[in-house]
Amino acid sequence: MTTKTLVIVGKEDSSDNLRVADYFREHSDARIIEIPGADHMVNLTHPEKLYHHINGFIKK
C-alpha cells in the first residue's frame, strides 16, 4: 500500500529541512513544494500559499 505524501518547506528554511525534502524527492514519490521567500514558519509567513498547495493536494 502507498500513501500520498506532501512535503512543504520554505525555500529559506534551514539546510537540514531542505535535505529532508531532497531525501523524499530522491527516495519516494512524494510531492515536494518549496515556497519561495519562506523559512521554517511557512504557515505563519505564507499561509495563503500553504493552504493553496494543501487544498490542491487533497483534491487530487
N, CA, C and O atoms as a CHARMM CRD file, in Angstrom:
* protein
*
  240
    1    1 MET  N      0.84000  -1.17100   0.00000 PROA 1      0.00000
    2    1 MET  CA     0.00000   0.00000   0.00000 PROA 1      0.00000
    3    1 MET  C      0.89100   1.24200   0.00000 PROA 1      0.00000
    4    1 MET  O      1.94000   1.26400   0.64300 PROA 1      0.00000
    5    2 THR  N      0.47100   2.25200  -0.71300 PROA 2      0.00000
    6    2 THR  CA     1.20700   3.51100  -0.71400 PROA 2      0.00000
    7    2 THR  C      0.30000   4.61700  -0.18800 PROA 2      0.00000
    8    2 THR  O     -0.92600   4.52400  -0.25500 PROA 2      0.00000
    9    3 THR  N      0.90800   5.62800   0.31800 PROA 3      0.00000
   10    3 THR  CA     0.18200   6.77400   0.83900 PROA 3      0.00000
   11    3 THR  C      0.67600   8.02300   0.14200 PROA 3      0.00000
   12    3 THR  O      1.88100   8.24700   0.02300 PROA 3      0.00000
   13    4 LYS  N     -0.26100   8.83400  -0.31700 PROA 4      0.00000
   14    4 LYS  CA     0.12600  10.10500  -0.92100 PROA 4      0.00000
   15    4 LYS  C      0.80200  10.95200   0.14900 PROA 4      0.00000
   16    4 LYS  O      0.32200  11.04900   1.27800 PROA 4      0.00000
   17    5 THR  N      1.91200  11.55600  -0.22000 PROA 5      0.00000
   18    5 THR  CA     2.67000  12.36100   0.73000 PROA 5      0.00000
   19    5 THR  C      2.97900  13.71900   0.12400 PROA 5      0.00000
   20    5 THR  O      3.41100  13.82200  -1.02400 PROA 5      0.00000
   21    6 LEU  N      2.75000  14.75800   0.91500 PROA 6      0.00000
   22    6 LEU  CA     3.06800  16.12800   0.51600 PROA 6      0.00000
   23    6 LEU  C      4.07900  16.67700   1.50600 PROA 6      0.00000
   24    6 LEU  O      3.85000  16.66000   2.71500 PROA 6      0.00000
   25    7 VAL  N      5.19800  17.16400   0.98800 PROA 7      0.00000
   26    7 VAL  CA     6.22700  17.78600   1.81800 PROA 7      0.00000
   27    7 VAL  C      6.31600  19.24600   1.38800 PROA 7      0.00000
   28    7 VAL  O      6.58900  19.54200   0.22400 PROA 7      0.00000
   29    8 ILE  N      6.08600  20.15200   2.32800 PROA 8      0.00000
   30    8 ILE  CA     6.16100  21.58300   2.04400 PROA 8      0.00000
   31    8 ILE  C      7.25000  22.18300   2.91400 PROA 8      0.00000
   32    8 ILE  O      7.23500  22.04000   4.13600 PROA 8      0.00000
   33    9 VAL  N      8.18500  22.84900   2.27600 PROA 9      0.00000
   34    9 VAL  CA     9.26200  23.52200   3.00900 PROA 9      0.00000
   35    9 VAL  C      9.41600  24.93800   2.46800 PROA 9      0.00000
   36    9 VAL  O      9.10000  25.22400   1.31300 PROA 9      0.00000
   37   10 GLY  N      9.90500  25.80000   3.32700 PROA 10     0.00000
   38   10 GLY  CA    10.24900  27.13900   2.88700 PROA 10     0.00000
   39   10 GLY  C     11.59100  27.10500   2.18500 PROA 10     0.00000
   40   10 GLY  O     12.52700  26.45800   2.65500 PROA 10     0.00000
   41   11 LYS  N     11.68800  27.78400   1.08700 PROA 11     0.00000
   42   11 LYS  CA    12.94400  27.82000   0.31900 PROA 11     0.00000
   43   11 LYS  C     14.09200  28.38800   1.15500 PROA 11     0.00000
   44   11 LYS  O     15.25800  28.09000   0.89600 PROA 11     0.00000
   45   12 GLU  N     13.76100  29.21000   2.16100 PROA 12     0.00000
   46   12 GLU  CA    14.77500  29.80300   3.02900 PROA 12     0.00000
   47   12 GLU  C     14.89800  29.05900   4.36000 PROA 12     0.00000
   48   12 GLU  O     15.48900  29.57600   5.30800 PROA 12     0.00000
   49   13 ASP  N     14.34100  27.84700   4.43100 PROA 13     0.00000
   50   13 ASP  CA    14.39100  27.04500   5.65000 PROA 13     0.00000
   51   13 ASP  C     15.81500  26.59000   5.91900 PROA 13     0.00000
   52   13 ASP  O     16.70100  26.78000   5.08500 PROA 13     0.00000
   53   14 SER  N     16.03600  25.99200   7.07600 PROA 14     0.00000
   54   14 SER  CA    17.38000  25.51100   7.41600 PROA 14     0.00000
   55   14 SER  C     17.81000  24.43000   6.43200 PROA 14     0.00000
   56   14 SER  O     16.98100  23.74300   5.83600 PROA 14     0.00000
   57   15 SER  N     19.09600  24.30000   6.28000 PROA 15     0.00000
   58   15 SER  CA    19.61700  23.31000   5.33300 PROA 15     0.00000
   59   15 SER  C     19.20700  21.90000   5.71900 PROA 15     0.00000
   60   15 SER  O     19.05400  21.05100   4.84100 PROA 15     0.00000
   61   16 ASP  N     19.02200  21.61900   7.01800 PROA 16     0.00000
   62   16 ASP  CA    18.59600  20.28700   7.44100 PROA 16     0.00000
   63   16 ASP  C     17.23400  19.93400   6.86400 PROA 16     0.00000
   64   16 ASP  O     17.04300  18.83100   6.35100 PROA 16     0.00000
   65   17 ASN  N     16.30200  20.84800   6.94200 PROA 17     0.00000
   66   17 ASN  CA    14.96300  20.57800   6.41900 PROA 17     0.00000
   67   17 ASN  C     14.96800  20.47200   4.90200 PROA 17     0.00000
   68   17 ASN  O     14.22000  19.67300   4.33800 PROA 17     0.00000
   69   18 LEU  N     15.77700  21.24600   4.24800 PROA 18     0.00000
   70   18 LEU  CA    15.87900  21.13700   2.79100 PROA 18     0.00000
   71   18 LEU  C     16.49000  19.79900   2.39800 PROA 18     0.00000
   72   18 LEU  O     16.12200  19.23200   1.36900 PROA 18     0.00000
   73   19 ARG  N     17.41800  19.28500   3.20100 PROA 19     0.00000
   74   19 ARG  CA    17.98700  17.95900   2.93400 PROA 19     0.00000
   75   19 ARG  C     16.93600  16.86400   3.11000 PROA 19     0.00000
   76   19 ARG  O     16.92200  15.88800   2.36000 PROA 19     0.00000
   77   20 VAL  N     16.07100  17.02300   4.08800 PROA 20     0.00000
   78   20 VAL  CA    14.98300  16.05200   4.26900 PROA 20     0.00000
   79   20 VAL  C     14.07600  16.06600   3.04100 PROA 20     0.00000
   80   20 VAL  O     13.68300  15.00600   2.55400 PROA 20     0.00000
   81   21 ALA  N     13.74300  17.23700   2.54000 PROA 21     0.00000
   82   21 ALA  CA    12.92500  17.33300   1.33300 PROA 21     0.00000
   83   21 ALA  C     13.63400  16.67100   0.15600 PROA 21     0.00000
   84   21 ALA  O     13.00400  15.97000  -0.63500 PROA 21     0.00000
   85   22 ASP  N     14.93900  16.89000   0.03700 PROA 22     0.00000
   86   22 ASP  CA    15.71200  16.23800  -1.03300 PROA 22     0.00000
   87   22 ASP  C     15.68000  14.72500  -0.89300 PROA 22     0.00000
   88   22 ASP  O     15.58900  14.01500  -1.89400 PROA 22     0.00000
   89   23 TYR  N     15.75400  14.22400   0.33300 PROA 23     0.00000
   90   23 TYR  CA    15.68700  12.77500   0.56400 PROA 23     0.00000
   91   23 TYR  C     14.35800  12.22700   0.04500 PROA 23     0.00000
   92   23 TYR  O     14.33000  11.22900  -0.67500 PROA 23     0.00000
   93   24 PHE  N     13.25800  12.88500   0.41400 PROA 24     0.00000
   94   24 PHE  CA    11.95500  12.42900  -0.06000 PROA 24     0.00000
   95   24 PHE  C     11.87000  12.51300  -1.57500 PROA 24     0.00000
   96   24 PHE  O     11.28500  11.63900  -2.21500 PROA 24     0.00000
   97   25 ARG  N     12.44300  13.55000  -2.14700 PROA 25     0.00000
   98   25 ARG  CA    12.43100  13.71500  -3.60500 PROA 25     0.00000
   99   25 ARG  C     13.14100  12.54900  -4.28300 PROA 25     0.00000
  100   25 ARG  O     12.69100  12.06600  -5.32200 PROA 25     0.00000
  101   26 GLU  N     14.24000  12.10000  -3.70500 PROA 26     0.00000
  102   26 GLU  CA    15.05200  11.05100  -4.31300 PROA 26     0.00000
  103   26 GLU  C     14.56700   9.63800  -4.00500 PROA 26     0.00000
  104   26 GLU  O     14.81400   8.72100  -4.78800 PROA 26     0.00000
  105   27 HSD  N     13.87700   9.44500  -2.87300 PROA 27     0.00000
  106   27 HSD  CA    13.56200   8.09000  -2.42500 PROA 27     0.00000
  107   27 HSD  C     12.07300   7.77300  -2.32600 PROA 27     0.00000
  108   27 HSD  O     11.69500   6.73800  -1.77800 PROA 27     0.00000
  109   28 SER  N     11.24100   8.64200  -2.84300 PROA 28     0.00000
  110   28 SER  CA     9.81200   8.36800  -2.77900 PROA 28     0.00000
  111   28 SER  C      9.11300   9.08400  -3.92700 PROA 28     0.00000
  112   28 SER  O      9.72800   9.79200  -4.72400 PROA 28     0.00000
  113   29 ASP  N      7.81800   8.87300  -3.97700 PROA 29     0.00000
  114   29 ASP  CA     7.03500   9.60800  -4.98200 PROA 29     0.00000
  115   29 ASP  C      6.26600  10.75000  -4.32700 PROA 29     0.00000
  116   29 ASP  O      5.22300  11.17400  -4.82400 PROA 29     0.00000
  117   30 ALA  N      6.79300  11.24100  -3.20700 PROA 30     0.00000
  118   30 ALA  CA     6.17000  12.36000  -2.50600 PROA 30     0.00000
  119   30 ALA  C      6.18700  13.60300  -3.38400 PROA 30     0.00000
  120   30 ALA  O      7.10200  13.81500  -4.18000 PROA 30     0.00000
  121   31 ARG  N      5.16800  14.40600  -3.22000 PROA 31     0.00000
  122   31 ARG  CA     5.13400  15.70000  -3.89300 PROA 31     0.00000
  123   31 ARG  C      5.86200  16.69800  -2.99000 PROA 31     0.00000
  124   31 ARG  O      5.52200  16.84300  -1.81600 PROA 31     0.00000
  125   32 ILE  N      6.86400  17.38200  -3.54300 PROA 32     0.00000
  126   32 ILE  CA     7.68100  18.32900  -2.79000 PROA 32     0.00000
  127   32 ILE  C      7.34300  19.73900  -3.27000 PROA 32     0.00000
  128   32 ILE  O      7.39800  20.02900  -4.46500 PROA 32     0.00000
  129   33 ILE  N      6.99700  20.59800  -2.33700 PROA 33     0.00000
  130   33 ILE  CA     6.70800  22.00300  -2.64700 PROA 33     0.00000
  131   33 ILE  C      7.68200  22.86200  -1.84800 PROA 33     0.00000
  132   33 ILE  O      7.78800  22.71900  -0.63000 PROA 33     0.00000
  133   34 GLU  N      8.38300  23.74400  -2.52900 PROA 34     0.00000
  134   34 GLU  CA     9.25900  24.71200  -1.86900 PROA 34     0.00000
  135   34 GLU  C      8.64200  26.09800  -2.06600 PROA 34     0.00000
  136   34 GLU  O      8.44800  26.54500  -3.19600 PROA 34     0.00000
  137   35 ILE  N      8.33600  26.76800  -0.96100 PROA 35     0.00000
  138   35 ILE  CA     7.71000  28.08400  -1.01700 PROA 35     0.00000
  139   35 ILE  C      8.80500  29.15300  -1.04700 PROA 35     0.00000
  140   35 ILE  O      9.52100  29.32000  -0.06000 PROA 35     0.00000
  141   36 PRO  N      8.95000  29.88100  -2.16300 PROA 36     0.00000
  142   36 PRO  CA     9.97600  30.92000  -2.25400 PROA 36     0.00000
  143   36 PRO  C      9.76300  32.01300  -1.20300 PROA 36     0.00000
  144   36 PRO  O      8.63300  32.43100  -0.95000 PROA 36     0.00000
  145   37 GLY  N     10.84700  32.46200  -0.60400 PROA 37     0.00000
  146   37 GLY  CA    10.80300  33.53500   0.37200 PROA 37     0.00000
  147   37 GLY  C     10.34900  33.12400   1.76100 PROA 37     0.00000
  148   37 GLY  O     10.31600  33.95600   2.66800 PROA 37     0.00000
  149   38 ALA  N     10.00000  31.86100   1.94500 PROA 38     0.00000
  150   38 ALA  CA     9.51900  31.38500   3.24500 PROA 38     0.00000
  151   38 ALA  C     10.64700  30.66200   3.98700 PROA 38     0.00000
  152   38 ALA  O     11.53700  30.05800   3.38800 PROA 38     0.00000
  153   39 ASP  N     10.56600  30.75200   5.31800 PROA 39     0.00000
  154   39 ASP  CA    11.50700  29.99400   6.13600 PROA 39     0.00000
  155   39 ASP  C     10.73400  28.84400   6.79300 PROA 39     0.00000
  156   39 ASP  O      9.80200  28.30800   6.19400 PROA 39     0.00000
  157   40 HSD  N     11.10600  28.46700   7.99300 PROA 40     0.00000
  158   40 HSD  CA    10.50600  27.31300   8.65900 PROA 40     0.00000
  159   40 HSD  C      9.04000  27.54000   9.03600 PROA 40     0.00000
  160   40 HSD  O      8.28500  26.57500   9.15600 PROA 40     0.00000
  161   41 MET  N      8.63500  28.75900   9.21800 PROA 41     0.00000
  162   41 MET  CA     7.27000  29.05100   9.67000 PROA 41     0.00000
  163   41 MET  C      6.35800  29.41500   8.49500 PROA 41     0.00000
  164   41 MET  O      5.70700  30.46000   8.51200 PROA 41     0.00000
  165   42 VAL  N      6.31500  28.56700   7.49500 PROA 42     0.00000
  166   42 VAL  CA     5.51500  28.82400   6.29000 PROA 42     0.00000
  167   42 VAL  C      4.06600  29.11200   6.65900 PROA 42     0.00000
  168   42 VAL  O      3.43400  29.98000   6.05800 PROA 42     0.00000
  169   43 ASN  N      3.54000  28.39800   7.63400 PROA 43     0.00000
  170   43 ASN  CA     2.13500  28.58000   7.98800 PROA 43     0.00000
  171   43 ASN  C      1.84800  29.98000   8.54100 PROA 43     0.00000
  172   43 ASN  O      0.71700  30.45800   8.45500 PROA 43     0.00000
  173   44 LEU  N      2.85400  30.63000   9.10200 PROA 44     0.00000
  174   44 LEU  CA     2.65800  31.98500   9.62800 PROA 44     0.00000
  175   44 LEU  C      3.00900  33.06800   8.62000 PROA 44     0.00000
  176   44 LEU  O      2.36100  34.11300   8.57800 PROA 44     0.00000
  177   45 THR  N      4.03400  32.82200   7.80600 PROA 45     0.00000
  178   45 THR  CA     4.50700  33.86200   6.89800 PROA 45     0.00000
  179   45 THR  C      3.85800  33.82600   5.51500 PROA 45     0.00000
  180   45 THR  O      3.75600  34.85400   4.84700 PROA 45     0.00000
  181   46 HSD  N      3.42200  32.64400   5.09000 PROA 46     0.00000
  182   46 HSD  CA     2.83500  32.48600   3.75800 PROA 46     0.00000
  183   46 HSD  C      1.60800  31.57000   3.80100 PROA 46     0.00000
  184   46 HSD  O      1.54000  30.60400   3.04100 PROA 46     0.00000
  185   47 PRO  N      0.64700  31.85300   4.66800 PROA 47     0.00000
  186   47 PRO  CA    -0.47800  30.92600   4.83600 PROA 47     0.00000
  187   47 PRO  C     -1.28900  30.70500   3.56400 PROA 47     0.00000
  188   47 PRO  O     -1.75600  29.59300   3.31700 PROA 47     0.00000
  189   48 GLU  N     -1.46200  31.74600   2.75500 PROA 48     0.00000
  190   48 GLU  CA    -2.26900  31.59400   1.54500 PROA 48     0.00000
  191   48 GLU  C     -1.62700  30.60500   0.57300 PROA 48     0.00000
  192   48 GLU  O     -2.33300  29.81300  -0.05300 PROA 48     0.00000
  193   49 LYS  N     -0.32400  30.63800   0.44000 PROA 49     0.00000
  194   49 LYS  CA     0.36500  29.69400  -0.44700 PROA 49     0.00000
  195   49 LYS  C      0.32300  28.28900   0.13000 PROA 49     0.00000
  196   49 LYS  O      0.11100  27.31900  -0.59900 PROA 49     0.00000
  197   50 LEU  N      0.52200  28.17700   1.43500 PROA 50     0.00000
  198   50 LEU  CA     0.47900  26.87600   2.09100 PROA 50     0.00000
  199   50 LEU  C     -0.88500  26.21700   1.88200 PROA 50     0.00000
  200   50 LEU  O     -0.95800  25.06800   1.44600 PROA 50     0.00000
  201   51 TYR  N     -1.95900  26.93600   2.18900 PROA 51     0.00000
  202   51 TYR  CA    -3.29600  26.36800   2.06900 PROA 51     0.00000
  203   51 TYR  C     -3.66000  26.07800   0.62100 PROA 51     0.00000
  204   51 TYR  O     -4.37100  25.11200   0.34500 PROA 51     0.00000
  205   52 HSD  N     -3.19000  26.89000  -0.29500 PROA 52     0.00000
  206   52 HSD  CA    -3.42100  26.63200  -1.72200 PROA 52     0.00000
  207   52 HSD  C     -2.84400  25.26400  -2.11600 PROA 52     0.00000
  208   52 HSD  O     -3.51200  24.47200  -2.78200 PROA 52     0.00000
  209   53 HSD  N     -1.61500  24.99900  -1.70500 PROA 53     0.00000
  210   53 HSD  CA    -0.96800  23.73400  -2.05200 PROA 53     0.00000
  211   53 HSD  C     -1.60400  22.54900  -1.32600 PROA 53     0.00000
  212   53 HSD  O     -1.75900  21.47700  -1.91100 PROA 53     0.00000
  213   54 ILE  N     -1.96900  22.73100  -0.07000 PROA 54     0.00000
  214   54 ILE  CA    -2.62300  21.64200   0.66200 PROA 54     0.00000
  215   54 ILE  C     -3.97800  21.31500   0.02800 PROA 54     0.00000
  216   54 ILE  O     -4.29100  20.14600  -0.19800 PROA 54     0.00000
  217   55 ASN  N     -4.77000  22.33200  -0.25500 PROA 55     0.00000
  218   55 ASN  CA    -6.07800  22.08100  -0.87000 PROA 55     0.00000
  219   55 ASN  C     -5.95600  21.40300  -2.22800 PROA 55     0.00000
  220   55 ASN  O     -6.72100  20.49000  -2.54000 PROA 55     0.00000
  221   56 GLY  N     -4.99500  21.84900  -3.03700 PROA 56     0.00000
  222   56 GLY  CA    -4.78300  21.20900  -4.33200 PROA 56     0.00000
  223   56 GLY  C     -4.36400  19.75800  -4.19700 PROA 56     0.00000
  224   56 GLY  O     -4.77600  18.91000  -4.98800 PROA 56     0.00000
  225   57 PHE  N     -3.54900  19.47300  -3.20100 PROA 57     0.00000
  226   57 PHE  CA    -3.09000  18.10600  -2.96600 PROA 57     0.00000
  227   57 PHE  C     -4.24100  17.20900  -2.51600 PROA 57     0.00000
  228   57 PHE  O     -4.37200  16.07600  -2.98100 PROA 57     0.00000
  229   58 ILE  N     -5.06300  17.71500  -1.62200 PROA 58     0.00000
  230   58 ILE  CA    -6.18400  16.92100  -1.09500 PROA 58     0.00000
  231   58 ILE  C     -7.21800  16.64300  -2.17200 PROA 58     0.00000
  232   58 ILE  O     -7.80500  15.56100  -2.20500 PROA 58     0.00000
  233   59 LYS  N     -7.44400  17.60100  -3.04500 PROA 59     0.00000
  234   59 LYS  CA    -8.48600  17.45400  -4.06300 PROA 59     0.00000
  235   59 LYS  C     -8.10900  16.50600  -5.19700 PROA 59     0.00000
  236   59 LYS  O     -8.97900  16.06500  -5.94900 PROA 59     0.00000
  237   60 LYS  N     -6.82700  16.19100  -5.32600 PROA 60     0.00000
  238   60 LYS  CA    -6.39400  15.28200  -6.40300 PROA 60     0.00000
  239   60 LYS  C     -6.74300  13.86100  -6.08500 PROA 60     0.00000
  240   60 LYS  O     -6.45500  12.96300  -6.87600 PROA 60     0.00000
